[in-house]
Amino acid sequence: MLYPSKLLNSLPFPRIPNHVLKLTVGMPVMPLPNMNQSFGLYNGTSMMIIQLGRRFIEAQQEQMGEEMYIFHE
């Protein structure tokens, strides 16, 4: 059985702090799922955040130097 992520994120656990992901410009990031292999976005690709929007992240691949947008619904 799969549980929604909102439910799992709301569960309190003793001695474990709540998690919060805080992204900033210049921070290195790495996608975990294979997002788009034809554009080089696969598990373990190293990228640097260039710009943060309300529903997107603009990042630059460190090896190829290509800029790309990652959108969130």
N, C-alpha and C positions, 0 to 999 in steps of 0.2 A: 504494500500500500504506500502511495506517495502522499506526502503532506505539503500543503502550500508553504512557500518560503516565508510569507508574512507570519504564519503561525509558528514556524520553527524559530524565526528571529525574535518573536515575542516571549519565548520561554525563558524564565530566569534560572540560572544555574548557580549554586553556591560557590563562592571563591573564584568564579570566572567572570571578568568584566564584560559588559555589553560591548559588542563590536560596532565600530563606526569607521567607514572608509572615507578618508579625507585626501582628496587629490589636489595637487598644486602644479602650476606651470613649471616645467623643468624636471619633473619627477619621472624616473624611468618606470615603465609599466610593461607587463608581459601578458598577452592573452592566454587563457587556459584552454578554451575550446578551439577547434579549427574553425575560424570564422569565415575565411574566404581564401582558399589555397591558391587560386589563380592570381590574386593580388599579393600573395606572400604573407597573408595573415593566418598563421597556423600556430599550434601549440609551441610556445617557447620563443616566439619572435620578440626581439628586444626593440622597444619603441620609447620615445621621449615625448611627454606631453608639451604641446606648443600653445594650445588654447583650450579653455573650458567654456562650454555653453550650458544652457539649461538642459538640453536634450542631446548634446553631442560632445565628443572629445576630438580635437584635432591633434594628431600625433605624427611624428616623423620616425620612420624606420632608421635605426642607427647604422645598419650595414649598407642599405641601398640609398638612403637619403631621401626617399620618396615620402611625401606628405599624404595623409589620408584622414578621413573622418569616420568616426565610430558613432553611430546613432543609437539612441535609446528610445523606445516607444513610450 
